[in-house]
């Protein structure tokens, strides 16, 4: 199975030959692993719901736009479930293929992914970038992690092409792609992996005054040319973050960090939901 700098290539990008290879692998699993017994042992339903499928209940007033396509797809399904338990409807959209954000939303989530690999189609979709920027300026809460953070900077400079499968498959020519520009900063890809568990105290934005937030960071990029008045939400007790053990850029009603978090810490889902509700009641 093909790899590149952040692990296996997502299924959505595989060509037909590689998809056939995956089918052969699936047949091997079916022949030699008793799936029914595994499911029974784990006491879980046998059909895994698609990430795009909402829970079966009447739609509520609170809709959150979640980026989900080839560019942004690093999410914990548990986090989606945690937000649904807060009576939030998730509406999925594509920063590559859609012209703008879904209508009547109370918040936006931009997860991790491969904006550097999908930089060309992302930068060409000017209407989507403008839609997200206008939403931010209107006060719509935006929560972004890693790839989402990169997308919200002014630009991403990529020293390798989309077909690169390994961290050392860099070309000598750098190319800069314009992004949303919510933050006065630029993203530059390099060959140094940042991989850590993280621990932070939050002193701003959605999770203000929450301590001992645990997560992880995993990326090959750096945030450069930060403005002198840049605001950070996280003071890291463990991890590198964006700048000198600080993470979580704050602008408008937006928090964007390298740190990925899991909503097993129920404080986080509740606080994020509160911010969506507050915007919805304006």
C-alpha positions in Angstrom: 0.0 0.0 0.0 1.4 3.4 -1.0 2.8 5.8 1.6 3.9 9.4 1.7 5.1 11.8 4.4 2.1 11.4 6.8 1.5 7.7 6.3 -0.8 5.6 4.0 -2.3 7.3 1.0 -6.1 7.8 1.6 -8.4 5.5 -0.3 -10.0 8.5 -2.1 -6.8 9.1 -4.0 -6.0 5.5 -5.0 -6.1 4.6 -8.7 -7.9 1.5 -9.9 -4.8 -0.8 -9.7 -4.3 0.0 -6.0 -8.0 -0.3 -5.3 -7.8 -3.9 -6.7 -4.9 -4.5 -4.4 -7.0 -3.4 -1.5 -9.8 -5.7 -2.6 -7.4 -8.7 -2.6 -6.3 -7.7 0.9 -10.0 -7.6 2.0 -10.5 -11.0 0.5 -7.6 -12.3 2.5 -9.0 -10.9 5.7 -12.4 -12.4 4.9 -10.9 -15.8 4.3 -8.7 -15.9 7.4 -10.3 -13.7 10.1 -13.7 -14.4 11.7 -15.2 -10.9 11.5 -18.5 -12.0 13.2 -16.6 -13.2 16.3 -14.6 -10.0 16.4 -17.8 -7.9 16.2 -19.5 -10.0 18.9 -16.5 -9.7 21.2 -16.4 -6.0 20.8 -20.2 -5.7 21.2 -20.3 -3.2 18.3 -22.7 -3.1 15.3 -21.4 -4.8 12.2 -22.0 -2.0 9.8 -19.7 0.9 10.3 -21.6 4.1 9.5 -20.0 6.4 6.9 -18.4 9.6 8.3 -20.9 11.5 6.1 -24.0 9.8 7.6 -25.9 11.7 10.3 -27.6 10.2 13.2 -31.3 9.2 12.6 -33.1 12.1 14.3 -35.0 15.2 13.1 -32.6 18.0 12.1 -32.0 20.6 14.8 -31.4 24.4 14.6 -27.7 24.0 15.1 -25.7 23.0 11.9 -22.0 22.9 11.8 -20.1 22.7 8.4 -17.3 20.1 8.5 -14.7 20.0 5.7 -14.5 16.4 4.4 -12.9 15.5 1.1 -9.4 14.6 -0.4 -7.9 17.6 1.4 -9.3 17.3 4.9 -10.1 13.9 6.3 -8.2 13.4 9.5 -11.0 13.2 12.1 -11.9 11.0 15.0 -15.4 9.6 14.4 -15.8 9.8 18.2 -15.5 13.6 18.0 -18.4 13.6 15.5 -20.4 11.5 17.8 -19.6 13.7 20.8 -20.9 16.8 18.9 -24.1 14.9 17.9 -24.7 14.2 21.5 -24.6 17.9 22.0 -27.6 18.0 19.5 -25.4 19.4 16.7 -26.1 18.5 13.1 -23.0 18.0 11.0 -23.2 19.1 7.4 -20.2 18.0 5.3 -18.7 20.1 2.5 -15.7 20.1 0.2 -13.2 23.0 0.2 -12.0 21.6 -3.2 -15.3 20.9 -5.1 -18.0 23.1 -3.5 -18.3 26.8 -4.4 -19.1 28.0 -0.9 -20.1 27.0 2.6 -23.4 25.3 3.4 -26.2 27.8 4.3 -27.5 28.6 7.8 -24.5 27.2 9.7 -23.5 28.1 13.3 -19.8 27.0 13.0 -17.1 25.4 10.9 -14.6 22.6 11.5 -11.5 22.2 9.4 -9.7 19.0 10.3 -6.3 17.7 9.5 -5.4 16.3 6.1 -3.2 17.0 3.0 -3.7 20.7 2.0 -0.1 20.7 0.8 -0.8 17.8 -1.6 -4.1 19.3 -2.7 -2.7 22.8 -2.8 -3.5 23.4 -6.5 -7.2 22.7 -6.4 -7.5 24.5 -3.0 -5.9 27.6 -4.2 -8.0 27.7 -7.4 -11.3 27.6 -5.5 -11.4 31.3 -4.8 -15.1 31.4 -4.0 -14.7 28.8 -1.2 -11.7 30.7 0.3 -13.7 33.9 0.2 -16.7 32.2 1.7 -14.7 31.0 4.7 -13.0 34.3 5.2 -16.3 36.2 5.1 -17.7 33.7 7.6 -14.8 34.4 9.9 -15.2 38.1 9.6 -18.9 37.7 10.4 -18.0 36.0 13.7 -18.8 32.4 12.7 -16.9 30.1 15.2 -14.2 28.1 13.3 -12.2 25.3 14.9 -9.3 24.0 12.8 -6.5 21.5 13.4 -3.2 21.0 11.6 -4.2 20.9 7.9 -7.1 23.3 8.7 -4.6 25.6 10.4 -2.4 25.6 7.2 -5.4 26.3 5.0 -6.3 29.4 7.0 -2.8 31.0 6.7 -1.9 33.2 3.7 -0.1 30.6 1.7 1.4 27.1 1.6 4.8 26.6 0.0 5.3 23.1 -1.2 8.7 21.8 -2.3 7.3 18.5 -3.8 4.6 17.5 -6.2 1.3 15.7 -5.6 2.6 12.3 -6.7 5.4 12.3 -4.1 5.0 9.3 -1.8 7.9 9.8 0.6 9.3 12.7 2.6 12.5 12.7 0.6 10.7 13.0 -2.8 11.2 16.7 -2.9 11.9 18.7 -6.0 14.3 21.6 -5.9 11.6 24.0 -7.1 9.4 25.6 -4.4 5.9 26.7 -5.3 3.7 29.0 -3.2 -0.1 28.6 -3.2 -2.4 31.2 -1.8 -4.8 30.1 0.9 -7.6 31.7 2.9 -5.5 34.3 4.6 -7.4 34.6 7.9 -4.0 34.5 9.8 -1.1 36.8 9.0 1.3 33.9 8.6 2.6 31.5 5.9 3.0 27.7 5.9 6.2 26.2 4.6 6.7 22.4 4.1 10.1 20.9 5.0 11.6 17.4 5.6 11.6 17.6 9.4 8.9 15.6 11.0 7.2 17.0 14.1 5.7 14.1 16.1 4.7 14.5 19.8 2.1 13.9 22.4 1.0 17.3 23.6 -0.3 18.8 26.8 -1.5 22.3 27.1 -3.3 24.9 29.1 -5.7 27.1 27.2 -6.0 30.8 28.0 -8.2 32.1 25.1 -10.9 31.2 22.6 -13.3 28.3 23.0 -11.4 26.4 25.7 -10.4 29.4 27.7 -9.4 28.5 31.3 -9.3 24.7 30.6 -6.0 23.1 31.8 -4.4 19.8 31.0 -5.7 19.4 27.5 -4.0 16.4 25.9 -3.5 15.7 22.2 -0.8 15.0 19.6 0.9 16.8 16.7 2.1 15.1 13.5 3.2 17.3 10.5 6.0 18.2 8.1 5.2 21.9 8.0 6.2 25.1 9.8 4.3 28.3 10.3 6.5 31.3 9.3 6.3 35.1 9.1 3.9 35.4 12.1 2.7 38.9 12.8 4.2 40.6 15.8 0.7 40.8 17.5 -0.1 37.2 16.9 -2.4 35.7 19.7 -2.0 32.1 20.9 -4.6 30.1 22.8 -2.4 27.3 24.1 0.7 27.3 26.4 2.2 23.9 25.8 3.6 21.9 28.7 4.6 19.2 26.2 5.1 19.5 22.5 6.5 22.0 20.0 3.4 23.8 18.7 3.6 26.7 16.3 6.1 29.0 18.0 8.3 28.4 21.1 5.9 26.0 22.9 2.9 28.1 21.9 0.1 26.8 19.8 -3.4 27.7 18.7 -3.6 30.8 16.6 -6.6 33.0 17.5 -8.3 35.5 15.1 -11.9 36.7 15.0 -13.9 33.8 16.5 -11.4 31.2 15.3 -9.0 28.8 17.0 -6.5 26.9 14.7 -3.7 24.7 16.1 -1.3 22.0 15.2 -2.6 20.0 18.2 -5.2 17.3 17.4 -7.6 16.7 20.4 -10.0 13.9 21.2 -13.4 14.7 22.7 -13.1 11.8 25.3 -12.2 15.0 27.3 -15.9 16.0 27.4 -15.1 19.5 28.5 -13.9 20.2 25.0 -17.0 19.1 23.1 -19.3 21.0 25.5 -17.3 24.2 25.3 -17.1 24.0 21.5 -20.9 23.4 21.4 -21.4 26.4 23.7 -19.6 28.6 21.2 -21.8 27.4 18.3 -25.0 28.0 20.4 -23.8 31.5 21.4 -23.3 32.4 17.8 -26.7 30.9 16.8 -28.5 33.0 19.4 -27.1 36.3 18.2 
